[in-house]
């Protein structure tokens, strides 16, 4: 291996005319649009490969300043449509601000990708840089925003088994590597046709970047297992629906509570009539009771009656007062005859939704920030409820995007995972499908069944192999009753945790460092570079 590519890109002649100058910018935007189109609800996960192949052509050998601009265009082509749901009720300003911020992260990553295209076997380094970029934006600012991780678009793909091997970082890395490898294979073929030369090592490297990720995914297939190791549990997921769309639906929170209590009581009647199997426990969604049952006797009675009717432990999503100025997004274990016996407070809370950082600055862009009058505070304890003998790990809505949230519950004994969610604010947008795909990936990543009760979106029962066993419609009251396998073994991804991401990050930093050192040496030795 040589420190730089054996076929360095020749300096491109200056473009003349408008169309040639627009070709790469247009291709950059198109690459981002292809990445977006690979995400749910479209079953087009494979579009991610030509998306990255096109991005590889756009960035290969580019100067850093040009790469930043082209990367920003690609990021906007990706993030603007992907995050359109964030402006569903509050208008375009928050959506545009968030999409632009995420696109800037991608632009910085593309700057690094362009730099490492000067190295031999550059697709490996470039895929590592992209994965490092995802890791950074999943952590900063304000705790990060992992939405748009390439792994989350792969819930139906052939690469999905890699999630069980190395989690979402390895899954993202493999998919991006394959996409860049496709471009490199085409580039080598074109070089051969124009020169007749066959640099065997380079051709072998290009082929490997395409074939190795696919082979690794096939090799990881035995890790995807949905058999029951600790028996099974029958679970019911209640979707009560909301009275109307939008942020102001919480003004009708009693109606939301009544909807979920009513649907639970109906399930109890169906069980008595033999139409449904008796569940071992019941899951309500996040925000299914925004009336604090510890303070509101009426809400407590409604919940207690519903739980007694079904006769099994029930998880209630509520907003709980924790002082005059703070709230907790809380899941409550409610037992018939005993009432509330355990709680889990959401640990990863949503900036600009559940709390308002930089309120004064944010108000400059939108007065909607003042809708958040009382801020939520995060919990500190991992949530695992013992529901009728089943250890259920709890991941509340937005938390499903964060790698640590689901893994922590499994390490604390979770035999299955529940993701109670509320996406009524976002209407009939793609948000609910994007979030559902995250839960599918988490199921494979940790080898656990995942049950997703949602107020009004798509509730679902997901098997440990990522397949959806049952699902509801949107804005439709429903009760999903299913028998799910319980498991206690740990996948390699669960055992290793952040290690694969750390290794890939070090690989990216090594590549960037290599390029930097080579550039410094080239400046110091006459005749070796500009």
KEVEX-381798 format. One record per residue (C-alpha): residue number from 1; residue in three letters; z, x, y. Coordinates in nm, 4 decimals, decimal comma, m for minus. Each point is the difference from the previous one (the first is absolute). Example, Ala and Ser with C-alpha at 12.3 -4.5 7.8 and 13.67 -1.06 7.14 Angstrom:
% KEVEX-381798
1; ALA; 0,7800; 1,2300; m0,4500
2; SER; m0,0660; 0,1370; 0,3440
% end
This chain:
% KEVEX-381798
1; UNK; 0,0000; 0,0000; 0,0000
2; UNK; m0,0829; 0,1221; 0,3469
3; UNK; 0,2081; m0,0942; 0,3031
4; UNK; m0,2871; m0,1819; 0,1630
5; UNK; m0,2807; m0,2207; m0,1241
6; UNK; m0,2835; 0,1994; m0,1580
7; UNK; m0,2463; m0,2229; 0,1842
8; UNK; 0,1284; m0,0134; 0,3581
9; UNK; m0,1552; m0,2764; 0,2044
10; UNK; m0,2794; 0,1164; 0,2213
11; UNK; 0,0284; m0,0785; 0,3670
12; UNK; m0,1748; m0,3296; 0,0580
13; UNK; m0,2749; m0,0009; 0,2599
14; UNK; 0,0821; m0,1947; 0,3137
15; UNK; m0,0704; m0,3678; m0,0517
16; UNK; m0,2727; m0,1452; 0,2160
17; UNK; m0,0369; m0,3647; 0,0829
18; UNK; 0,2556; m0,2782; m0,0071
19; UNK; m0,0250; m0,1044; m0,3654
20; UNK; 0,0654; 0,3458; m0,1493
21; UNK; 0,3032; 0,0393; 0,2260
22; UNK; 0,1389; m0,3327; m0,1146
23; UNK; m0,0557; 0,0631; m0,3708
24; UNK; 0,3297; 0,1763; m0,0791
25; UNK; 0,2156; m0,2254; 0,2203
26; UNK; m0,1554; m0,3058; m0,1656
27; UNK; 0,0562; 0,1540; m0,3437
28; UNK; 0,3619; 0,0702; 0,0934
29; UNK; 0,0589; m0,3637; 0,0897
30; UNK; m0,1776; m0,1125; m0,3161
31; UNK; 0,2201; 0,2261; m0,2143
32; UNK; 0,3080; m0,1708; 0,1442
33; UNK; m0,1478; m0,3456; m0,0569
34; UNK; m0,0672; 0,0905; m0,3645
35; UNK; 0,3635; 0,1058; m0,0414
36; UNK; 0,1107; m0,3337; 0,1455
37; UNK; m0,2396; m0,1941; m0,2233
38; UNK; 0,1521; 0,1679; m0,3072
39; UNK; 0,3352; m0,1735; 0,0663
40; UNK; 0,1041; m0,3449; m0,1272
41; UNK; m0,0803; m0,2833; m0,0020
42; UNK; m0,3423; 0,1466; m0,0792
43; UNK; m0,0330; 0,1329; m0,3578
44; UNK; m0,2060; 0,2928; 0,1323
45; UNK; 0,2419; 0,2899; m0,0531
46; UNK; m0,2916; 0,2304; m0,0887
47; UNK; m0,1313; m0,0123; 0,3588
48; UNK; 0,2673; 0,2549; 0,0821
49; UNK; m0,2090; 0,2651; m0,1788
50; UNK; m0,3175; m0,0288; 0,2113
51; UNK; 0,2317; m0,0427; 0,2983
52; UNK; 0,1503; 0,3451; m0,0510
53; UNK; m0,3341; 0,1487; m0,1047
54; UNK; m0,1398; m0,1146; 0,3334
55; UNK; 0,3052; 0,1314; 0,1838
56; UNK; m0,0518; 0,3342; m0,1767
57; UNK; m0,3540; 0,0161; 0,1363
58; UNK; 0,1229; m0,0923; 0,3474
59; UNK; 0,2704; 0,2689; 0,0085
60; UNK; m0,1425; 0,2853; m0,2063
61; UNK; m0,0368; 0,3090; 0,2168
62; UNK; 0,0699; m0,1878; 0,3242
63; UNK; 0,1712; 0,1683; 0,2914
64; UNK; 0,3599; m0,1128; 0,0360
65; UNK; m0,0477; m0,1918; 0,3238
66; UNK; m0,2933; m0,1917; m0,1445
67; UNK; 0,1942; m0,0628; m0,3212
68; UNK; 0,2864; m0,1551; 0,1936
69; UNK; m0,2332; m0,2423; 0,1780
70; UNK; m0,1872; m0,0878; m0,3172
71; UNK; 0,3289; m0,0439; m0,1849
72; UNK; 0,1221; m0,2346; 0,2709
73; UNK; m0,3138; m0,2122; m0,0406
74; UNK; 0,0488; m0,0099; m0,3759
75; UNK; 0,3676; m0,0879; 0,0447
76; UNK; m0,0864; m0,2871; 0,2335
77; UNK; m0,2656; m0,1259; m0,2412
78; UNK; 0,2705; m0,0040; m0,2670
79; UNK; 0,3124; m0,1141; 0,1827
80; UNK; m0,1349; m0,2559; 0,2459
81; UNK; m0,1134; m0,2469; m0,2688
82; UNK; 0,2754; 0,0965; m0,2465
83; UNK; 0,2804; m0,0803; 0,2479
84; UNK; m0,1612; m0,3015; 0,1648
85; UNK; 0,2830; m0,2173; m0,1368
86; UNK; 0,2517; 0,1690; 0,2309
87; UNK; m0,1507; m0,1895; 0,2920
88; UNK; m0,0095; m0,3339; m0,1794
89; UNK; 0,2529; m0,1670; 0,2279
90; UNK; 0,0866; 0,2479; 0,2763
91; UNK; m0,3509; 0,0745; 0,1213
92; UNK; m0,2228; 0,3074; m0,0100
93; UNK; 0,2097; 0,2545; 0,1935
94; UNK; 0,2540; 0,0864; m0,2746
95; UNK; m0,2783; 0,0046; m0,2590
96; UNK; m0,2194; 0,2335; 0,2068
97; UNK; 0,2940; 0,2256; 0,0840
98; UNK; 0,1114; 0,0353; m0,3627
99; UNK; m0,3528; 0,0481; m0,1356
100; UNK; m0,0735; 0,2647; 0,2626
101; UNK; 0,3252; 0,1834; m0,0734
102; UNK; m0,0783; 0,0066; m0,3725
103; UNK; m0,3592; 0,1081; 0,0729
104; UNK; 0,1337; 0,2923; 0,2038
105; UNK; 0,1963; 0,1155; m0,3041
106; UNK; m0,3212; m0,0141; m0,2018
107; UNK; m0,1848; 0,1911; 0,2740
108; UNK; 0,2524; 0,2832; m0,0226
109; UNK; m0,0389; m0,0001; m0,3777
110; UNK; m0,3784; 0,0160; 0,0338
111; UNK; 0,0365; 0,2995; 0,2309
112; UNK; 0,1798; 0,1775; m0,2836
113; UNK; m0,2580; m0,1190; m0,2537
114; UNK; m0,2839; 0,1454; 0,2079
115; UNK; 0,1861; 0,3303; 0,0159
116; UNK; 0,0449; 0,0302; m0,3776
117; UNK; m0,3651; m0,0862; m0,0725
118; UNK; m0,0591; 0,3708; 0,0684
119; UNK; 0,1914; 0,0880; m0,3174
120; UNK; m0,1382; 0,0213; m0,3511
121; UNK; 0,0686; m0,3158; m0,2009
122; UNK; 0,0688; m0,1746; 0,3282
123; UNK; 0,0300; m0,3548; m0,1451
124; UNK; 0,3329; 0,1009; m0,1578
125; UNK; 0,1385; 0,1278; 0,3289
126; UNK; m0,1437; m0,2939; 0,1936
127; UNK; 0,1531; m0,2579; m0,2356
128; UNK; 0,3347; 0,1771; 0,0344
129; UNK; m0,0249; m0,0115; 0,3804
130; UNK; m0,0750; m0,3746; m0,0081
131; UNK; 0,3008; m0,0593; m0,2279
132; UNK; 0,2217; 0,2090; 0,2293
133; UNK; m0,1215; m0,2083; 0,2928
134; UNK; 0,0999; m0,3178; m0,1878
135; UNK; 0,3422; 0,1488; m0,0690
136; UNK; 0,0564; 0,0737; 0,3678
137; UNK; m0,1006; m0,3407; 0,1295
138; UNK; 0,2138; m0,1633; m0,2691
139; UNK; 0,3032; 0,1632; 0,1649
140; UNK; m0,0579; 0,0234; 0,3758
141; UNK; 0,0476; m0,1468; 0,2511
142; UNK; 0,2777; m0,2603; m0,0394
143; UNK; 0,0265; 0,0588; m0,3744
144; UNK; m0,3770; m0,0003; m0,0522
145; UNK; m0,2637; m0,2568; m0,0912
146; UNK; m0,1504; 0,0617; m0,3482
147; UNK; m0,2438; m0,2922; 0,0208
148; UNK; m0,3505; 0,1152; m0,0839
149; UNK; 0,0957; 0,2609; m0,2584
150; UNK; m0,3101; 0,0447; m0,2123
151; UNK; 0,2129; m0,0607; m0,3100
152; UNK; 0,0711; m0,3566; 0,1146
153; UNK; m0,3683; m0,0873; m0,0245
154; UNK; m0,0152; 0,1071; m0,3646
155; UNK; 0,1969; m0,2800; m0,1694
156; UNK; m0,3020; m0,0932; m0,2145
157; UNK; m0,1629; 0,3427; m0,0339
158; UNK; m0,0503; 0,2397; m0,2893
159; UNK; 0,2178; 0,2498; 0,1871
160; UNK; 0,3098; m0,2252; m0,0025
161; UNK; 0,1681; 0,1652; m0,3046
162; UNK; 0,0483; 0,3120; 0,2131
163; UNK; 0,2701; m0,1918; 0,1885
164; UNK; 0,2187; 0,0250; m0,3114
165; UNK; m0,0588; 0,3746; m0,0134
166; UNK; 0,0577; 0,1033; 0,3610
167; UNK; 0,0524; m0,3106; 0,2108
168; UNK; m0,2055; m0,1065; 0,2995
169; UNK; m0,0517; 0,3575; 0,1313
170; UNK; m0,1727; 0,1143; m0,3197
171; UNK; m0,2022; m0,3215; m0,0162
172; UNK; m0,1201; 0,0438; 0,3583
173; UNK; m0,0739; 0,3703; m0,0560
174; UNK; m0,2099; m0,0650; m0,3112
175; UNK; m0,2072; m0,2765; 0,1603
176; UNK; m0,0668; 0,2006; 0,3164
177; UNK; m0,0850; 0,3095; m0,2071
178; UNK; m0,2527; m0,1971; m0,2010
179; UNK; m0,1619; m0,1367; 0,3164
180; UNK; m0,0308; 0,3393; 0,1657
181; UNK; m0,1160; 0,1427; m0,3321
182; UNK; m0,2870; m0,2479; m0,0076
183; UNK; m0,1252; 0,1292; 0,3343
184; UNK; 0,0398; 0,3618; m0,1119
185; UNK; m0,1983; m0,0703; m0,3170
186; UNK; m0,2807; m0,1521; 0,2080
187; UNK; 0,0122; 0,2930; 0,2425
188; UNK; m0,0312; 0,2513; m0,2833
189; UNK; m0,2901; m0,1921; m0,1508
190; UNK; m0,1820; m0,0022; 0,3332
191; UNK; 0,0596; 0,3738; 0,0365
192; UNK; m0,1471; 0,0567; m0,3442
193; UNK; m0,3091; m0,2079; 0,0843
194; UNK; m0,0592; 0,1880; 0,3242
195; UNK; 0,0733; 0,3550; m0,1210
196; UNK; m0,0281; m0,0138; m0,3774
197; UNK; 0,3272; 0,1941; m0,0265
198; UNK; 0,2770; m0,1227; m0,2300
199; UNK; 0,3447; 0,1407; 0,0925
200; UNK; 0,1578; m0,0871; m0,3335
201; UNK; 0,3636; 0,0304; 0,1058
202; UNK; m0,0583; m0,2222; 0,3008
203; UNK; m0,1907; m0,2590; m0,2022
204; UNK; 0,2739; m0,0022; m0,2619
205; UNK; 0,2604; m0,0431; 0,2727
206; UNK; m0,1877; m0,2941; 0,1516
207; UNK; m0,0299; m0,1682; m0,3385
208; UNK; 0,3672; 0,0571; m0,0714
209; UNK; 0,1094; m0,1688; 0,3219
210; UNK; m0,1736; m0,3159; m0,1199
211; UNK; 0,0785; 0,0127; m0,3699
212; UNK; 0,3564; 0,1326; m0,0023
213; UNK; 0,1541; m0,2959; 0,1917
214; UNK; m0,1749; m0,2461; m0,2309
215; UNK; 0,1056; 0,1946; m0,3106
216; UNK; 0,3568; 0,0220; 0,1294
217; UNK; 0,0102; m0,3764; 0,0524
218; UNK; m0,1224; m0,0578; m0,3552
219; UNK; 0,2566; 0,2488; m0,1330
220; UNK; 0,2749; m0,1859; 0,1895
221; UNK; m0,0867; m0,3325; m0,1662
222; UNK; 0,2703; 0,0377; m0,2716
223; UNK; 0,2594; 0,0066; 0,2791
224; UNK; m0,0923; m0,3574; 0,0929
225; UNK; 0,2088; m0,2116; m0,2357
226; UNK; 0,1056; m0,3615; 0,0432
227; UNK; 0,1951; m0,0385; m0,3233
228; UNK; 0,3564; m0,1318; 0,0118
229; UNK; 0,2621; 0,2706; m0,0592
230; UNK; 0,3078; m0,2081; 0,0831
231; UNK; m0,1171; m0,3444; m0,0982
232; UNK; m0,1439; m0,2467; 0,2465
233; UNK; 0,1225; m0,2246; 0,2790
234; UNK; m0,1342; m0,3325; 0,1188
235; UNK; m0,0200; 0,0026; 0,3772
236; UNK; m0,0994; m0,2663; 0,2515
237; UNK; m0,1502; 0,0897; 0,3376
238; UNK; 0,0285; m0,2787; 0,2576
239; UNK; m0,2551; m0,0419; 0,2787
240; UNK; 0,1256; m0,2798; 0,2225
241; UNK; m0,2631; 0,0351; 0,2726
242; UNK; 0,0594; m0,0235; 0,3769
243; UNK; m0,0552; m0,2954; 0,2324
244; UNK; m0,2497; 0,1790; 0,2253
245; UNK; m0,1491; 0,3422; 0,0664
246; UNK; 0,1093; 0,2568; 0,2530
247; UNK; 0,3058; 0,1833; 0,1163
248; UNK; 0,1621; m0,3190; 0,1215
249; UNK; 0,0256; m0,1344; m0,3560
250; UNK; 0,3565; 0,1333; m0,0007
251; UNK; 0,0843; m0,2636; 0,2606
252; UNK; m0,0376; m0,2386; m0,2898
253; UNK; 0,2099; 0,2120; m0,2342
254; UNK; 0,1865; m0,3008; m0,1351
255; UNK; m0,3319; m0,1435; m0,1167
256; UNK; m0,0834; 0,3301; m0,1714
257; UNK; 0,3371; m0,0050; m0,1769
258; UNK; m0,0483; m0,3621; m0,1044
259; UNK; m0,3460; 0,0805; m0,1386
260; UNK; 0,1401; 0,2691; m0,2301
261; UNK; 0,2986; m0,2096; m0,1046
262; UNK; m0,2298; m0,2949; m0,0719
263; UNK; m0,2412; 0,2078; m0,2092
264; UNK; 0,2929; 0,1455; m0,1956
265; UNK; 0,1383; m0,3472; m0,0676
266; UNK; m0,3455; m0,1094; m0,1154
267; UNK; m0,0096; 0,2967; m0,2378
268; UNK; 0,3388; m0,1079; m0,1360
269; UNK; m0,1443; m0,3470; m0,0699
270; UNK; m0,3033; 0,1545; m0,1723
271; UNK; 0,2316; 0,2074; m0,2189
272; UNK; 0,1978; m0,3087; m0,1011
273; UNK; m0,3242; m0,1824; m0,0809
274; UNK; m0,1180; 0,2901; m0,2131
275; UNK; m0,2936; 0,0774; 0,2281
276; UNK; 0,1274; 0,3484; 0,0863
277; UNK; 0,2099; 0,2546; m0,1831
278; UNK; 0,3573; 0,0503; 0,1233
279; UNK; 0,0006; 0,3178; 0,2103
280; UNK; 0,2703; 0,2634; m0,0394
281; UNK; 0,0059; 0,0406; 0,3773
282; UNK; m0,1913; m0,1122; 0,3079
283; UNK; m0,1417; 0,1980; 0,2924
284; UNK; m0,0468; m0,1459; 0,3476
285; UNK; m0,2011; 0,1886; 0,2657
286; UNK; 0,1133; 0,1993; 0,2989
287; UNK; 0,0967; m0,2339; 0,2890
288; UNK; 0,0243; m0,3008; m0,2287
289; UNK; 0,3250; m0,0800; 0,1838
290; UNK; 0,0074; 0,1346; 0,3542
291; UNK; 0,3132; m0,2065; 0,0496
292; UNK; 0,2915; 0,2288; m0,0830
293; UNK; 0,1784; m0,1757; m0,2889
294; UNK; 0,3177; 0,1931; 0,0749
295; UNK; 0,0201; m0,1655; 0,3428
296; UNK; m0,1936; m0,3235; m0,0488
297; UNK; 0,1814; m0,2372; m0,2370
298; UNK; m0,3000; m0,2337; m0,0188
299; UNK; m0,2348; 0,2798; m0,1121
300; UNK; 0,2580; 0,1171; m0,2524
301; UNK; 0,0169; m0,3477; m0,1498
302; UNK; m0,3787; m0,0321; m0,0282
303; UNK; m0,0233; 0,3351; m0,1806
304; UNK; 0,2982; m0,0731; m0,2226
305; UNK; m0,1425; m0,3358; m0,1080
306; UNK; m0,3374; 0,1553; m0,0869
307; UNK; 0,1578; 0,2841; m0,1995
308; UNK; 0,2264; m0,2399; m0,1884
309; UNK; m0,3012; m0,2174; m0,0807
310; UNK; m0,1890; 0,2845; m0,1646
311; UNK; 0,3225; 0,1375; m0,1473
312; UNK; m0,0799; 0,3741; 0,0077
313; UNK; 0,0536; 0,2918; 0,2417
314; UNK; m0,2361; m0,0218; 0,2968
315; UNK; m0,0954; 0,2630; 0,2574
316; UNK; m0,0125; m0,1437; 0,3526
317; UNK; m0,1724; 0,1733; 0,2923
318; UNK; 0,2038; m0,0509; 0,3160
319; UNK; 0,0756; 0,1308; 0,3473
320; UNK; 0,3678; 0,0902; 0,0215
321; UNK; 0,2046; 0,0598; 0,3140
322; UNK; 0,1543; 0,3478; 0,0155
323; UNK; 0,1519; m0,0162; 0,3445
324; UNK; m0,0842; m0,1471; 0,3395
325; UNK; m0,3131; 0,2096; 0,0467
326; UNK; m0,1259; 0,0849; m0,3457
327; UNK; m0,1418; m0,1696; m0,3070
328; UNK; m0,0674; 0,0972; m0,3608
329; UNK; m0,3021; m0,1016; m0,2061
330; UNK; 0,2011; m0,0803; m0,3105
331; UNK; m0,0638; m0,1051; m0,3586
332; UNK; 0,2930; m0,1949; m0,1438
333; UNK; 0,0771; m0,0446; m0,3679
334; UNK; 0,1188; m0,3614; m0,0274
335; UNK; 0,1592; m0,1172; m0,3243
336; UNK; 0,0516; m0,3658; m0,0967
337; UNK; 0,3658; m0,0857; 0,0341
338; UNK; 0,0857; 0,3297; 0,1717
339; UNK; m0,2269; 0,0087; 0,3034
340; UNK; m0,1011; 0,3367; 0,1547
341; UNK; 0,1211; 0,2916; m0,2118
342; UNK; m0,2109; 0,2997; 0,1111
343; UNK; m0,2313; 0,1065; 0,2826
344; UNK; m0,2742; 0,2502; 0,0764
345; UNK; m0,0882; 0,0868; 0,3600
346; UNK; m0,3577; 0,1107; 0,0627
347; UNK; m0,0023; 0,3770; 0,0550
348; UNK; m0,3499; 0,0596; 0,1381
349; UNK; m0,0270; m0,2319; 0,2986
350; UNK; m0,3151; m0,0595; 0,1990
351; UNK; m0,0300; 0,1532; 0,3482
352; UNK; m0,1289; m0,2394; 0,2676
353; UNK; 0,0705; m0,2864; m0,2399
354; UNK; 0,3609; 0,0195; m0,1141
355; UNK; 0,1097; 0,2406; 0,2682
356; UNK; m0,1586; 0,1133; 0,3250
357; UNK; m0,0167; 0,3743; 0,0687
358; UNK; m0,0981; 0,1027; 0,3524
359; UNK; 0,0332; m0,3597; 0,1171
360; UNK; m0,0753; 0,0756; 0,3650
361; UNK; m0,3165; 0,1922; m0,0842
362; UNK; m0,1106; m0,2596; m0,2552
363; UNK; 0,0501; m0,2784; 0,2565
364; UNK; m0,2572; 0,1718; 0,2196
365; UNK; m0,2630; m0,0805; m0,2667
366; UNK; 0,1238; m0,3418; m0,1081
367; UNK; 0,2737; m0,2402; 0,1053
368; UNK; 0,0216; m0,1147; m0,3629
369; UNK; 0,2523; 0,2792; m0,0570
370; UNK; 0,2630; m0,2338; 0,1439
371; UNK; m0,0429; m0,2303; m0,2977
372; UNK; 0,2248; 0,2493; m0,1764
373; UNK; 0,3190; m0,0929; 0,1845
374; UNK; 0,2491; 0,1179; m0,2624
375; UNK; m0,0872; 0,3053; m0,2032
376; UNK; 0,0467; 0,0529; m0,3698
377; UNK; 0,1934; 0,2965; m0,1327
378; UNK; m0,0921; 0,1694; m0,3294
379; UNK; 0,2096; m0,0077; m0,3127
380; UNK; 0,1169; 0,3175; m0,1709
381; UNK; 0,0431; m0,0959; m0,3665
382; UNK; m0,2689; m0,0217; m0,2697
383; UNK; m0,0397; m0,3583; m0,1194
384; UNK; 0,0328; m0,0768; m0,3712
385; UNK; 0,1364; m0,3403; m0,1074
386; UNK; 0,1276; m0,0816; m0,3465
387; UNK; m0,1577; m0,3420; m0,0527
388; UNK; 0,1105; m0,1550; m0,3279
389; UNK; 0,0076; 0,3431; m0,1621
390; UNK; m0,3285; 0,1234; 0,1481
391; UNK; 0,0063; 0,2887; 0,2482
392; UNK; m0,2391; m0,0992; 0,2772
393; UNK; m0,1021; 0,2560; 0,2636
394; UNK; m0,0456; m0,1477; 0,3473
395; UNK; m0,2742; 0,1039; 0,2416
396; UNK; m0,0335; m0,2248; 0,3042
397; UNK; m0,3547; m0,0600; 0,1279
398; UNK; m0,0918; 0,2910; 0,2332
399; UNK; 0,2013; 0,2379; m0,2182
400; UNK; m0,2670; m0,0163; m0,2718
401; UNK; m0,2117; 0,2365; 0,2106
402; UNK; 0,2590; 0,2796; m0,0253
403; UNK; 0,0111; 0,2174; m0,3115
404; UNK; 0,3770; 0,0431; m0,0004
405; UNK; 0,0847; m0,3701; 0,0132
406; UNK; m0,1263; m0,1014; m0,3445
407; UNK; 0,0849; 0,3322; m0,1648
408; UNK; 0,3633; m0,0183; 0,1110
409; UNK; 0,0481; m0,3370; m0,1681
410; UNK; m0,1416; 0,1279; m0,3295
411; UNK; 0,2186; 0,3109; 0,0095
412; UNK; 0,2977; m0,2305; 0,0549
413; UNK; m0,0748; m0,1885; m0,3205
414; UNK; m0,2554; m0,2632; 0,1017
415; UNK; m0,1738; m0,1378; m0,3101
416; UNK; m0,2453; m0,1935; 0,2164
417; UNK; m0,0710; m0,0190; 0,3724
418; UNK; 0,0045; m0,2983; 0,2371
419; UNK; m0,1847; 0,0131; 0,3333
420; UNK; 0,1105; m0,3106; 0,1982
421; UNK; m0,2340; m0,0238; 0,2978
422; UNK; m0,0864; m0,2078; 0,3024
423; UNK; m0,3461; 0,0230; 0,1525
424; UNK; m0,0272; m0,3456; 0,1553
425; UNK; m0,0293; 0,1690; 0,3405
426; UNK; m0,3366; 0,1436; m0,1025
427; UNK; m0,1598; m0,3260; m0,1055
428; UNK; m0,2902; 0,0148; m0,2425
429; UNK; m0,0838; 0,3602; 0,0836
430; UNK; m0,0563; 0,2808; m0,2500
431; UNK; 0,3553; 0,1252; 0,0453
432; UNK; 0,1406; m0,1883; m0,2988
433; UNK; m0,2693; 0,1439; m0,2302
434; UNK; 0,0525; 0,3530; 0,1283
435; UNK; 0,3725; m0,0323; m0,0617
436; UNK; m0,0540; m0,1481; m0,3457
437; UNK; m0,2133; 0,3022; m0,0917
438; UNK; 0,2901; 0,2271; 0,0966
439; UNK; 0,2194; m0,1816; m0,2520
440; UNK; m0,2670; 0,0434; m0,2677
441; UNK; m0,0052; 0,3738; 0,0642
442; UNK; 0,3823; 0,0129; m0,0071
443; UNK; m0,0012; m0,1785; m0,3366
444; UNK; m0,2110; 0,2749; m0,1566
445; UNK; 0,1730; 0,2773; 0,1921
446; UNK; 0,3389; m0,0882; m0,1483
447; UNK; m0,0951; m0,1873; m0,3174
448; UNK; 0,1757; m0,3200; 0,1086
449; UNK; m0,0926; m0,3657; 0,0274
450; UNK; m0,0049; m0,1040; 0,3649
451; UNK; 0,0597; m0,3562; 0,1186
452; UNK; m0,1049; m0,0878; 0,3553
453; UNK; 0,1392; m0,3283; 0,1404
454; UNK; m0,1551; m0,0739; 0,3405
455; UNK; 0,0686; m0,2776; 0,2501
456; UNK; m0,3630; m0,0992; 0,0445
457; UNK; m0,2363; 0,2797; m0,1031
458; UNK; m0,0886; 0,0993; m0,3538
459; UNK; 0,3011; 0,0054; m0,2297
460; UNK; m0,0633; 0,1822; m0,3268
461; UNK; 0,1337; 0,1266; m0,3306
462; UNK; m0,1302; 0,3511; m0,0731
463; UNK; 0,0277; 0,1694; m0,3372
464; UNK; 0,0931; 0,3704; m0,0301
465; UNK; m0,3672; 0,0892; m0,0493
466; UNK; m0,0838; m0,1401; 0,3440
467; UNK; m0,1746; m0,3146; m0,1212
468; UNK; 0,0897; m0,3319; 0,1620
469; UNK; 0,1378; m0,2438; m0,2562
470; UNK; 0,0314; m0,2939; 0,2403
471; UNK; m0,0480; m0,0653; 0,3705
472; UNK; 0,0276; m0,2797; 0,2527
473; UNK; m0,2364; m0,1225; 0,2666
474; UNK; 0,0611; 0,0555; 0,3702
475; UNK; 0,2082; m0,2533; 0,1950
476; UNK; 0,0664; m0,2003; m0,3141
477; UNK; 0,3461; m0,0851; m0,1399
478; UNK; 0,0253; 0,1446; m0,3488
479; UNK; 0,2332; 0,1312; m0,2678
480; UNK; m0,1260; 0,2784; m0,2245
481; UNK; 0,1913; 0,0172; m0,3288
482; UNK; m0,0783; 0,2952; m0,2245
483; UNK; 0,1477; 0,2160; m0,2710
484; UNK; m0,0072; 0,3648; 0,1046
485; UNK; 0,0697; 0,3152; m0,2016
486; UNK; 0,3085; 0,2017; 0,0919
487; UNK; m0,0253; 0,3776; m0,0099
488; UNK; 0,2364; 0,2936; 0,0437
489; UNK; m0,2191; 0,3069; m0,0656
490; UNK; m0,1090; 0,2066; 0,2998
491; UNK; m0,3587; 0,0994; 0,0742
492; UNK; m0,0749; 0,3590; 0,1067
493; UNK; m0,0565; m0,1334; 0,3518
494; UNK; 0,3488; m0,1521; 0,0086
495; UNK; 0,1587; 0,3157; m0,1383
496; UNK; m0,1780; 0,2372; 0,2380
497; UNK; 0,0297; m0,2125; 0,3125
498; UNK; m0,1308; 0,1897; 0,3052
499; UNK; m0,0866; 0,3172; m0,1966
500; UNK; m0,3756; m0,0751; m0,0451
501; UNK; m0,0304; m0,0809; 0,3700
502; UNK; 0,1813; 0,3228; 0,0857
503; UNK; m0,2329; 0,2070; m0,2200
504; UNK; m0,3090; m0,1611; 0,1540
505; UNK; 0,1424; 0,0559; 0,3503
506; UNK; 0,0550; 0,3688; m0,0773
507; UNK; m0,3574; 0,0216; m0,1282
508; UNK; m0,1252; m0,1491; 0,3268
509; UNK; 0,2101; 0,2379; 0,2088
510; UNK; m0,1208; 0,2951; m0,2073
511; UNK; m0,3619; m0,0967; 0,0646
512; UNK; 0,0573; m0,0452; 0,3720
513; UNK; 0,1886; 0,3297; 0,0143
514; UNK; m0,2799; 0,1748; m0,1852
515; UNK; m0,2564; m0,1254; 0,2508
516; UNK; 0,2195; 0,1027; 0,2930
517; UNK; 0,0522; 0,3532; m0,1321
518; UNK; m0,3711; 0,0385; m0,0721
519; UNK; m0,0834; m0,1133; 0,3538
520; UNK; 0,2424; 0,2518; 0,1530
521; UNK; m0,1427; 0,2824; m0,2095
522; UNK; m0,3550; m0,0975; 0,0932
523; UNK; 0,0858; 0,0304; 0,3687
524; UNK; 0,1554; 0,3424; m0,0464
525; UNK; m0,2828; 0,1565; m0,2078
526; UNK; m0,3272; 0,0329; 0,1927
527; UNK; m0,3003; m0,1567; m0,1614
528; UNK; 0,1918; m0,2236; m0,2388
529; UNK; m0,0072; m0,3167; 0,2006
530; UNK; m0,0133; m0,1594; 0,3387
% end
